[in-house]
Amino acid sequence: MSTQIDRPAGDAQTAHARLFAPLRLGTELELSTRLAVAPMTRVSATADGRATALMADYYEAFAAGGFGMVITEGIYTDKAHAQGYLFQPGLADDEQRDAWRTVVDRVHRHGGRIVAQLMHAGALSQGNPHRGSTKGPSAVQPIGQQMAFYRGEGPYRMPDAMSADDIAEAIDGFAQAARRAQEAGFDGVEIHGANGYLLDQFLTAHTNLRHDRYGGSVENRLRLTVDVIQAVRRATSAHFVVGVRVSQGKVNDFTHKWEGGEADAAQIFGTLGKQPVDYLHTTEFEAWRPAFGTAGPSLAALAKRHVSVPVLANGSLHDAGQADGMIARQEADFVSLGRGALTHADWPARLRAGKAHETFDRGLLAPIADLANALGHRPKRPVPA
């Protein structure tokens, strides 16, 4: 692997000091740094969706390595149509809840905070043993191909349009999964409204052709996300952190942009900013790039204009200079790393010490993006004491 040095001139202990400042989320949750681990699908649970000892090792390493907050991979919320991938973990029953307790305890052992990302795959489900069909806002076949590194093959299936009962079931699934997350000891949940999954399918005009209160205008297409937020808040206590992740691009449509540009952003973020959430997580391929066209504010910066809660920015921020710059320019309050965290579970500790950061090796995700492949691809790094 090649290496890059993210150390500016001067004392390594004070380099990028903004990244190591504490941050409070909600009324009580204190983060030790502005560095979070982004949610990354690892398809390494048991076949029935329980977290494993290997997953506990994996998540613990991030907390031991200096990340202030760890966001889990997407966790499916019900045993109907939520599951997206085989060997994806769930919070759809009490056995799955109990299996997460060890993971949570291991992260807390190092002073880290851990947030469960709650996900309903909708029409992008490519591995669900609970149902033989998929459901989405409308009967529109998703573009692109299923992801081979998550054990998918061929085109996505044509989904059935969700009925009112299906929508109610999905909302309740998010709420009950959030309740179980709090019971398992998680510090909060992140509602996955990004990357082309169910809530994003409702927001996107070409995948949502409905003519009821969930279709048509941006306000209506965002309604399911709002309903989920409010149901999750009702199901959990006031101090429990609730975040929401938002994106333009999707796992099957990387270049998608909101049709109304900055006007859509103002309406989406303005609406979400009025909800009972504690942070907003934006993700783009490169977080600092203009959200629309070749000039203008980034997606995170647009979010900052319209919400009063902290904004978490994601997208190629393993470049420490870019990560620090997002906070320095007040485009974000904290940042999340995906590829950087996979490369070095101790990325923050290495930055503090002025050590080299290796570049990301895609072999960590191929042929299957699970933990067994990652361990076989390179020697296991010990968890720092």
C-alpha positions as CSV (number, residue, x, y, z in Angstrom):
1,M,0.0,0.0,0.0
2,S,1.1,3.6,-0.6
3,T,1.0,6.0,2.2
4,Q,0.0,9.6,2.8
5,I,1.1,11.9,5.7
6,D,-1.7,14.0,7.1
7,R,0.7,15.9,9.3
8,P,1.1,19.7,8.9
9,A,4.1,21.6,10.1
10,G,4.3,22.0,13.8
11,D,3.5,19.8,16.8
12,A,1.6,16.6,15.9
13,Q,-0.3,16.8,19.1
14,T,-2.0,20.1,18.1
15,A,-2.4,19.3,14.4
16,H,-6.0,19.6,13.2
17,A,-7.0,20.5,16.7
18,R,-10.6,21.2,15.6
19,L,-11.1,17.5,14.9
20,F,-10.2,16.7,18.5
21,A,-12.5,19.2,20.2
22,P,-15.5,17.7,22.2
23,L,-19.0,18.0,21.0
24,R,-22.4,17.5,22.6
25,L,-25.4,15.9,20.8
26,G,-28.8,16.4,22.3
27,T,-29.1,17.2,25.9
28,E,-26.6,14.7,27.4
29,L,-24.4,12.9,24.9
30,E,-20.8,14.1,25.0
31,L,-18.4,13.1,22.2
32,S,-14.7,13.2,22.9
33,T,-13.8,14.1,19.3
34,R,-15.4,15.4,16.1
35,L,-14.5,12.1,14.3
36,A,-17.1,9.5,13.7
37,V,-17.1,6.2,12.0
38,A,-19.5,6.2,9.0
39,P,-22.1,3.4,8.6
40,M,-20.6,0.7,6.4
41,T,-22.4,-2.5,5.4
42,R,-20.4,-5.5,6.5
43,V,-22.9,-8.5,6.1
44,S,-21.2,-10.4,8.9
45,A,-24.1,-11.2,11.3
46,T,-25.6,-14.6,11.8
47,A,-28.1,-15.8,9.2
48,D,-30.9,-14.8,11.6
49,G,-29.5,-11.3,12.1
50,R,-27.6,-11.5,15.4
51,A,-24.4,-9.5,16.0
52,T,-21.3,-11.7,16.4
53,A,-18.1,-11.7,18.4
54,L,-16.2,-10.7,15.3
55,M,-18.5,-7.7,15.0
56,A,-17.8,-6.8,18.6
57,D,-14.1,-6.9,17.9
58,Y,-14.6,-4.7,14.8
59,Y,-16.6,-2.0,16.5
60,E,-14.5,-2.0,19.6
61,A,-11.4,-1.2,17.6
62,F,-12.8,2.1,16.4
63,A,-13.5,3.3,19.9
64,A,-10.1,2.1,21.1
65,G,-8.5,4.0,18.1
66,G,-9.9,7.3,19.1
67,F,-13.2,7.8,17.2
68,G,-15.6,9.8,19.3
69,M,-18.7,8.1,17.8
70,V,-19.3,4.9,15.9
71,I,-22.3,4.6,13.7
72,T,-23.2,1.0,12.9
73,E,-23.9,-0.5,9.6
74,G,-27.5,-0.3,8.5
75,I,-29.6,-2.5,10.8
76,Y,-32.9,-3.9,9.5
77,T,-36.0,-2.9,11.4
78,D,-38.6,-5.5,10.8
79,K,-39.2,-9.1,9.6
80,A,-41.3,-8.0,6.7
81,H,-39.6,-6.1,3.9
82,A,-36.9,-4.1,5.7
83,Q,-33.9,-6.5,5.3
84,G,-31.6,-5.6,2.4
85,Y,-28.8,-8.2,2.5
86,L,-28.2,-11.7,3.6
87,F,-26.2,-11.8,6.9
88,Q,-27.3,-8.2,7.7
89,P,-27.8,-7.6,11.4
90,G,-31.2,-6.6,12.7
91,L,-33.1,-5.1,15.6
92,A,-36.3,-6.7,14.7
93,D,-36.6,-9.0,17.7
94,D,-35.4,-9.3,21.3
95,E,-32.7,-11.9,20.4
96,Q,-31.1,-9.5,18.0
97,R,-31.4,-6.8,20.6
98,D,-29.6,-8.9,23.2
99,A,-26.8,-9.8,20.7
100,W,-26.0,-6.1,20.3
101,R,-25.3,-5.6,24.1
102,T,-21.8,-7.0,23.9
103,V,-20.9,-4.8,20.9
104,V,-22.2,-1.7,22.8
105,D,-20.4,-2.6,26.0
106,R,-17.1,-3.1,24.1
107,V,-17.4,0.4,22.5
108,H,-18.3,2.0,25.9
109,R,-15.3,0.3,27.5
110,H,-13.1,2.8,25.7
111,G,-15.2,5.9,26.3
112,G,-16.7,5.7,22.8
113,R,-20.3,6.4,21.8
114,I,-22.3,4.1,19.5
115,V,-25.3,4.9,17.4
116,A,-27.4,2.2,15.6
117,Q,-28.3,3.1,12.0
118,L,-31.9,1.9,11.3
119,M,-32.5,1.0,7.7
120,H,-35.3,-0.3,5.6
121,A,-34.1,-1.3,2.1
122,G,-37.4,-1.1,0.3
123,A,-37.1,-1.8,-3.4
124,L,-33.3,-2.2,-3.1
125,S,-33.6,-5.4,-1.0
126,Q,-31.4,-8.1,-2.6
127,G,-31.4,-10.6,0.3
128,N,-34.4,-11.1,2.6
129,P,-35.2,-14.5,4.0
130,H,-38.4,-13.2,5.5
131,R,-40.2,-12.3,2.3
132,G,-40.0,-13.4,-1.3
133,S,-40.9,-10.0,-2.8
134,T,-39.8,-6.4,-2.4
135,K,-41.8,-3.3,-1.7
136,G,-41.3,0.4,-2.4
137,P,-43.3,3.5,-2.8
138,S,-44.3,2.6,-6.4
139,A,-44.0,-0.3,-8.8
140,V,-40.9,1.1,-10.4
141,Q,-37.9,-1.3,-11.0
142,P,-34.7,0.2,-9.6
143,I,-32.0,1.0,-12.1
144,G,-28.6,-0.7,-12.0
145,Q,-27.5,-4.1,-10.8
146,Q,-27.5,-5.8,-7.4
147,M,-24.2,-5.5,-5.6
148,A,-22.1,-8.6,-5.9
149,F,-19.9,-7.8,-2.9
150,Y,-23.1,-8.0,-0.8
151,R,-24.0,-11.4,-2.4
152,G,-26.4,-9.9,-5.0
153,E,-26.7,-10.9,-8.6
154,G,-28.5,-9.5,-11.6
155,P,-31.0,-6.7,-11.8
156,Y,-33.1,-5.6,-8.9
157,R,-36.6,-7.1,-8.7
158,M,-39.7,-5.1,-9.6
159,P,-41.2,-4.0,-6.2
160,D,-44.8,-4.0,-5.2
161,A,-46.3,-0.6,-4.4
162,M,-46.7,-0.2,-0.6
163,S,-50.2,-0.1,0.8
164,A,-51.2,2.1,3.7
165,D,-50.9,-0.9,6.0
166,D,-47.4,-1.6,4.6
167,I,-46.4,2.0,5.3
168,A,-47.7,1.8,8.9
169,E,-45.8,-1.4,9.4
170,A,-42.6,0.1,8.2
171,I,-43.0,3.2,10.5
172,D,-43.7,0.9,13.5
173,G,-40.7,-1.2,12.6
174,F,-38.4,1.9,12.9
175,A,-40.0,2.8,16.2
176,Q,-39.7,-0.7,17.7
177,A,-36.2,-1.1,16.5
178,A,-35.3,2.3,18.1
179,R,-36.8,1.1,21.4
180,R,-34.8,-2.1,21.3
181,A,-31.6,-0.1,20.5
182,Q,-32.1,2.0,23.6
183,E,-32.8,-1.2,25.6
184,A,-29.5,-2.7,24.3
185,G,-27.6,0.4,25.6
186,F,-27.0,2.3,22.3
187,D,-26.4,6.0,22.8
188,G,-28.8,6.8,19.9
189,V,-30.1,5.8,16.5
190,E,-29.6,7.2,13.0
191,I,-32.6,7.0,10.7
192,H,-31.3,6.0,7.3
193,G,-33.0,8.4,4.9
194,A,-30.2,8.3,2.3
195,N,-28.5,6.3,-0.5
196,G,-31.6,5.0,-2.3
197,Y,-33.1,3.0,0.5
198,L,-36.8,3.1,1.4
199,L,-37.1,6.7,2.9
200,D,-35.0,8.0,0.0
201,Q,-37.1,6.1,-2.5
202,F,-40.1,8.0,-1.2
203,L,-38.3,11.3,-1.5
204,T,-37.1,10.7,-5.0
205,A,-39.5,11.8,-7.7
206,H,-38.8,9.0,-10.3
207,T,-39.2,6.2,-7.8
208,N,-42.3,7.7,-6.1
209,L,-45.2,8.0,-8.4
210,R,-47.9,8.0,-5.7
211,H,-50.9,10.2,-5.7
212,D,-51.7,10.0,-1.9
213,R,-50.3,12.1,1.0
214,Y,-46.9,10.4,0.5
215,G,-46.5,11.4,-3.2
216,G,-46.3,14.4,-5.5
217,S,-44.7,17.4,-3.8
218,V,-41.4,17.5,-2.0
219,E,-43.4,18.0,1.2
220,N,-45.4,14.9,0.6
221,R,-42.5,12.8,-0.6
222,L,-40.6,13.7,2.6
223,R,-43.6,12.9,4.8
224,L,-42.6,9.3,5.5
225,T,-39.2,10.4,6.8
226,V,-41.0,12.9,9.1
227,D,-43.5,10.2,10.3
228,V,-40.6,7.9,11.1
229,I,-38.7,10.6,13.0
230,Q,-41.7,11.3,15.1
231,A,-42.5,7.7,15.8
232,V,-38.9,7.0,16.8
233,R,-38.9,10.0,19.1
234,R,-42.2,8.8,20.8
235,A,-40.7,5.3,21.3
236,T,-37.5,6.5,23.0
237,S,-36.7,8.8,25.9
238,A,-35.9,12.5,25.6
239,H,-32.2,12.2,26.2
240,F,-31.7,9.4,23.6
241,V,-30.0,10.8,20.5
242,V,-31.9,10.6,17.2
243,G,-30.1,11.5,13.9
244,V,-31.0,11.4,10.3
245,R,-28.8,10.6,7.2
246,V,-29.6,12.4,3.9
247,S,-27.9,12.1,0.5
248,Q,-28.5,12.9,-3.1
249,G,-26.6,9.9,-4.6
250,K,-27.7,6.4,-4.2
251,V,-26.0,3.0,-4.1
252,N,-27.6,2.3,-7.5
253,D,-27.4,5.8,-8.9
254,F,-24.3,7.6,-7.7
255,T,-24.7,10.8,-9.7
256,H,-28.4,11.6,-8.8
257,K,-29.1,15.2,-7.9
258,W,-32.2,16.8,-6.4
259,E,-34.3,18.2,-9.3
260,G,-34.9,21.5,-7.6
261,G,-31.3,22.1,-6.6
262,E,-30.9,24.5,-3.8
263,A,-34.6,25.2,-3.5
264,D,-35.2,21.5,-2.8
265,A,-32.3,21.5,-0.3
266,A,-33.9,24.4,1.5
267,Q,-37.2,22.7,1.7
268,I,-35.8,19.3,2.7
269,F,-33.4,20.6,5.3
270,G,-35.8,23.2,6.5
271,T,-38.4,20.5,7.2
272,L,-36.0,18.2,8.8
273,G,-34.6,21.0,10.9
274,K,-38.1,21.4,12.5
275,Q,-38.2,17.8,13.6
276,P,-37.1,16.4,17.0
277,V,-33.7,15.3,15.8
278,D,-30.3,15.8,17.4
279,Y,-28.0,15.8,14.4
280,L,-28.2,15.6,10.6
281,H,-25.8,13.5,8.6
282,T,-25.1,14.5,5.0
283,T,-23.1,12.3,2.6
284,E,-21.7,13.0,-0.9
285,F,-18.7,11.4,-2.7
286,E,-16.6,14.4,-1.8
287,A,-18.2,16.3,1.0
288,W,-16.6,19.7,0.2
289,R,-17.6,19.8,-3.4
290,P,-20.6,22.0,-4.6
291,A,-23.8,20.2,-4.1
292,F,-25.1,21.5,-7.5
293,G,-23.0,22.4,-10.6
294,T,-19.5,23.6,-10.4
295,A,-19.8,26.3,-7.9
296,G,-21.7,27.0,-4.7
297,P,-22.2,25.5,-1.3
298,S,-21.7,21.9,-0.4
299,L,-24.6,19.7,0.7
300,A,-23.4,19.9,4.3
301,A,-23.1,23.7,4.1
302,L,-26.7,23.9,2.8
303,A,-27.8,21.8,5.7
304,K,-26.1,24.2,8.1
305,R,-28.1,27.1,6.7
306,H,-31.4,25.5,7.6
307,V,-30.9,23.4,10.8
308,S,-29.8,24.4,14.3
309,V,-28.6,20.9,15.3
310,P,-25.0,19.7,14.6
311,V,-24.3,18.6,11.0
312,L,-22.2,15.5,10.4
313,A,-20.4,15.5,7.0
314,N,-19.3,12.4,5.1
315,G,-17.5,11.9,1.9
316,S,-13.7,11.3,1.2
317,L,-12.9,13.0,4.5
318,H,-10.1,10.6,5.3
319,D,-8.1,13.5,3.9
320,A,-7.5,15.2,7.3
321,G,-7.0,18.6,5.7
322,Q,-10.4,18.4,4.0
323,A,-12.0,17.2,7.2
324,D,-10.5,20.0,9.2
325,G,-11.5,22.5,6.5
326,M,-15.2,21.5,6.7
327,I,-15.3,22.4,10.4
328,A,-13.1,25.5,10.0
329,R,-15.4,26.9,7.3
330,Q,-18.4,26.1,9.5
331,E,-19.8,23.8,6.8
332,A,-20.0,20.9,9.4
333,D,-19.7,20.4,13.1
334,F,-18.2,16.9,12.9
335,V,-17.2,14.4,10.2
336,S,-17.5,10.7,9.5
337,L,-15.0,8.5,7.9
338,G,-15.7,5.3,5.9
339,R,-12.6,4.2,3.8
340,G,-10.2,5.9,6.3
341,A,-11.7,4.0,9.2
342,L,-11.7,0.7,7.3
343,T,-8.0,1.3,6.5
344,H,-7.1,2.3,10.1
345,A,-9.4,1.6,13.0
346,D,-7.0,3.9,14.9
347,W,-7.1,6.7,12.3
348,P,-7.6,9.4,15.0
349,A,-4.8,8.1,17.1
350,R,-2.5,8.0,14.1
351,L,-3.4,11.5,13.2
352,R,-2.6,12.7,16.7
353,A,0.8,11.0,16.6
354,G,1.6,12.3,13.1
355,K,1.8,8.7,11.7
356,A,1.3,7.8,8.1
357,H,-2.1,6.9,6.8
358,E,-2.2,4.2,4.2
359,T,-4.4,4.6,1.2
360,F,-7.6,2.5,1.0
361,D,-7.3,-0.9,-0.5
362,R,-10.4,-2.1,-2.2
363,G,-9.4,-5.7,-1.6
364,L,-10.8,-5.2,1.9
365,L,-14.3,-5.3,0.3
366,A,-13.8,-8.0,-2.4
367,P,-15.0,-10.5,-3.3
368,I,-17.4,-10.1,-0.3
369,A,-17.5,-7.0,1.9
370,D,-17.6,-8.9,5.1
371,L,-15.3,-9.1,8.1
372,A,-14.0,-12.5,7.3
373,N,-12.7,-11.3,3.9
374,A,-11.1,-8.3,5.6
375,L,-9.3,-10.4,8.2
376,G,-8.0,-12.8,5.5
377,H,-6.8,-9.9,3.3
378,R,-4.4,-8.5,5.9
379,P,-3.0,-9.4,9.3
380,K,-5.3,-8.6,12.1
381,R,-4.4,-5.4,13.9
382,P,-4.5,-5.7,17.7
383,V,-7.0,-3.5,19.6
384,P,-4.9,-0.8,21.3
385,A,-4.7,-1.1,25.1
